[in-house]
Each structure stands twice: as C-alpha cells, then as structure tokens.
Amino acid sequence: MPPEPPATAPTSLRQRRRAAAVREILGAAEQQITDRGPSALSLRAVARSLGMTVQALYHYFPNRDALVTALITKAYDDLADAVQAAMAEPDPAGEGERGDAGAAGEGPALPRFVVAAEAYRRWAIDHPERFQLLYGAPLRDYEAPVEGPTTQALRRMSELFAAELFGRYTTAQLAAAETPELSAGLRDFADQPPRESMQVLPAPAMALFLSAWGHLHGLVVLEVFGHTAFLGEHRAEIFRTAMRNLHDDLHRRVPAAGAAPGGRRK
C-alpha cells in the first residue's frame, strides 16, 4: 500500500477569517462593477455595501490599485477556468477533436481550439462588465504591478490558447510555418517577447498566434460592446464559422512532421 501523503497544516482561524473577508470584499466590488461599470469602482462604496469603514477595508486592500489588481487577476482566472472547464469535458471524437456539434446535434466535431474560443466568448457575454475591466478602456491612474498577479493570470490565458493551437507541433515545424516574410525586428521581438506573452515561440508561430488572437478577441469585443447586435441570433454561428476557418487556415500553414518546409509568402 503506498504511503499516505503528508497532511497539510490547517490554516489558522485568523487566516480563514481574513480569506473569507477578502472573498466578500471582492464579491462586493464585482457587484459594483456589474451595476455601474469598472470606471465607477469606489472603495468607499464597496465598504459601505459591506457595513465596513474605509479604514477597515484598507486592512485588506491598502489602496484602490491593490483592489483593482485583485479584481483583474480574479477575472482572468475565472475566464481561464471557464475555458479549461470546457476543454475538460469528454472528448468522444478522439484526440484533438471534441464531439460538440451544432445546436441541433448535427455536423462535424469541433476542433478543441474552437471549443476553447467559444468558452471564452460565452464567459465574456455572461460577464460583460468584468470583461470590460480586462479589455475595455484602462482605468484612470491604474498601472498593473510589473510581473505581478495580473501578468501571471494573463500569461495563463495566453498559454491555454497557444497549447491548443501549437501543442501538437515540434519547434522545427513551428519555425517552418508558412507566413509572409517577417522583418528582422519582428524576429528579434519573438526571441524576447514582453512579459505578458506566453512561452517563447518561433517567430512564424508567434506571428500566427498574435494574428489568431486578434481575430478571436476582436470578434468577442465587437459583440460584448454591442457592435454586432444587427446580426441577432446569427452571432454564435458566425463566430463558430470564423473560428473553424481560422483553425483550419493556421494548421494548413504548419508543415507536417518530416515534410519539407514550404516557401514564405510574399
């Protein structure tokens, strides 16, 4: 019989009470964002809604930026959790494909990337104000801490989608992906991406990833901000079609293992 894992030391009563208070404060702040939008976030209003003084709230969040950082981190994590939950559902169609068909249960299985993209879209539509906190106009005078929790949470999101797009390929295949000719400057940038980026990818793969991300995220932003309302009930189908086409085009650009790389597009 294998040895039992060592028991973790229980947290103290004080730690549990503090964690519960933090969760309650974050919940009240999220409700305020839902009711009034991110720009209206006020520590005084959050404290008032909980029957606290602002001075008591400062015991948990010393200033507005600390609360905003916690809210952004939690929003990124909740969004990533929603994407991962969708990806964790049964995969009856085999590796790399999900058995989710259309609304009527017909049609071919969805690529896992499309499943992830649709989960991302659903969360954004269900939580528009929190999505705006992440991707809307920056809050005045707020600056995220360098290499802080928001950066780590954003990187987690990037890595989720990068894994779905490129997890099946070797570095050599990604380096040989078919793209327009890339400048030396972009190739240098890909070798040392900004801290918000996912793991380092070969320059062609990074260019493809950023293009795919812009397409996916741009469609979601347009919808969340009300710019595709004229499409009515067709928005979900249009998004799915766009993500299928994006997925198929990207994978056509990466050579098969052992294949001679194709030429760069001019």
N, C-alpha and C positions, 0 to 999 in steps of 0.2 A: 504494500500500500504506500503510495507516495506520501511524503511528509506534508503536513498541513502548512499552508503559507502563514508566515508570521502575522499575528493580529496587529492591526494599526491602532495606534494610541487614540482613544476618543478625544475629540476636541473638548475644550473646557466649556463650561456654561457661559462664560463671558464671550468666548469666540462664537458660540452658536447664536447668542443673542445679537451680537454685532452683525453676523451674516444675515440673520433674519431682518434686522433693521435696514441693512443695505438693500436687500431684495425689495423691501417695502418702499424705500425711497426711489429706487429705480422704477418700480411699478407705477408710483405716483407721477414721476417725471415722464414716463412713456405715455401715461394717460393725458397729461397736459399737452404733450406733443401731438397726440391724436386729436385732441379737442381744438387746439389753437395753432398747430404748426410748429416746426422747430425753432423759428425765429422768436417765438413768444415765450420760450423757456425761461422761467424765473425761479431762482432758489427760494425767494420769499413765498411765491405762490405754492411751490411744492411743499415747503414746510407748513404753510397754513393748512393745506389739504390733509396733512397728517396730524394736525394738532401739535406741531412742534414749533419751537422758536428757530429763527435762522441760526442763532448761535449753537443750538443743539445739532442742527443739520451739519454745521461746519465740523463737528466732531467726526463725521463720517466722510464728508467731502469738503476739503478746506476752501474750495472756491468753485466758481461756475465751470471753469475749464476741466477740473477733475471730474465733475458730474457729467459733462459733455463727453469726455473721453470714455467714461464707463458706459454711457448710453450708446456711443458709436461702436465700441467693442462688442457689447451685447447684441446690437443689431446685426453686425457682421456674423457673429457666431450663430445667432438664431437663423439667419439666412443660409449659412453653410450647413447647419444641422438639417434644415428643410431639404436641401439638395442631397445631402448624404442619406437622409431617410428615404427619399425617392429611389436612390441608387441601391439601397439595401433590400428593396422588395424583390420577390422571387424573379428569377431570370429564366423562364421556361423555354425561351427560344435559343438558348445556348450562349456561350461566352461572347461578350461584346454586343449582344443584342437583348432587348427587352421585349416581352410579349405583349406590350401595350399597343393595341390597335386603335383605330379611330373611335369616336364616341359611340358608334353603333356596334363596336366589337369586330369591325372588318378592317381589312387592309394589312399590309406587311408589318412586321415587328419594328419597333423604334430603335434606332441606334442609341446607345447609352448616353452619348452626348446630347441628343435631343431630349431624353428623359431629364437630364440634369438641367438643361436650358428651360424646359417647361416648369420644373420645380422652382427655378429662380424667378420666372415670370409670375407664377402663382403667388409666391410669397410677396413679391413687390405689389401686386394688385391687392392682396389682402391687407397689406400694411403700408399704404401709400405715404403716410406722413413719416414713418420710420425710414422708408426707402429714400425720401427726400432728405432726411437727416444725413444719410450716407452720400447721396449723389446730387442733391439739389444745390442751391446757392450756398457757398460757405458761410457759416455763422460769423458774424462780425467779431473781429478781435480774437477769434479762437485759432489756435495753432496746435496741431497734434504733437505730442512729445516724440522726439526722434527715437526710432527703434522701440517705441512704446507698445502698449497692448493693441492700439488700433492698427499699427503696422503689421503686427503678428497676425491679427484677425484677417486683414486684407490679403496677406500672403497666403493664408489658409484657403481663402476663396479662389485665388488665382491657381493654386496648386491642384485644387479639385478639378477645375476645368482643363488644366494642362495635362493632368493624368488621363482624363477621358479622351482627349484629342491625340496625345502622343505616347501613351503608356505602352502601346504595342510595338513601338519602333525603337531601333537602336540609334545611338548618337550618329553613326555613319549615315543611316537612312535620313535622319532629320537634317543633317548637314548637306545632303544632296537633294533636298526638296526643291521643286520647281517654283521659282519666284522671279519677278522682274529683277534685273541686275541691281544689287544693293551697293550703296556707296561705302567707301572705306570708313566713313564716320559712323554709319549705322552699324557696320560690323564691329567696330570698336565699342560702340554703345552696348551691343548684345553681349560682348565679353565681360562687361562690368555694368549690369543693369542697376537701376535705382533700387533702394532698399525695399520699396513697395512691391517689387516684382517677385515672380515665382523663382524657382531654381533656375540657374543659368541654362539656356538653351542655345543650340547653334543659331547663328544669325538668321538663316532662312526660316527655321521653325519659329523663332521669336517674331519675325515679321508676319508670318501666317497667324500666329496666336493673337497678336495685337489687332490684326485685321478682323479675325473672327470675333474677338471680344467686342470690338467696336460695333460690329453688325448686330450681335446678340443684344448687347446692352443698349444700343441706340434704339432698337425696336421696343424694348421694355420701357425705356424712358419716355419715348413718344406716347406710349399707351398710358403710363401712370400719370403723365402730365396732361392727359386729355386730348392729345393731338391726333388720335386715330379713332375718335368716337364715331366719325362718319362711317366706319366700317362695321359698326354694330356687332352682331353675333358672329361675324366672319373673322374677327381679330385672332381668335385662337387658331383657326385653320391656317390663316395667312402666316402666323408665327411659326407653326409647325412646318409648313412647307418651306419657309425661309431657312429654318434650322436644318431640315433634311438636305436641302440644296447646299448649304454651307458645309455641312459634314461631308457630303459626297465630293464636293469640289476640293476640299482640303486633302482628303485621303487620296484623290487622284494625283495630287501633286507630290506625294511622298513615294519614292520608288520601292518596289518590293524588295525583300531581303535578297541580296546577291545579284540584283539587277543592275545593269549599267545605268548610272545617273543620266537623266535627260539634260538637255541644254537649258540654260537660263532664258527666260522670256525677255525680249527687249521691250 
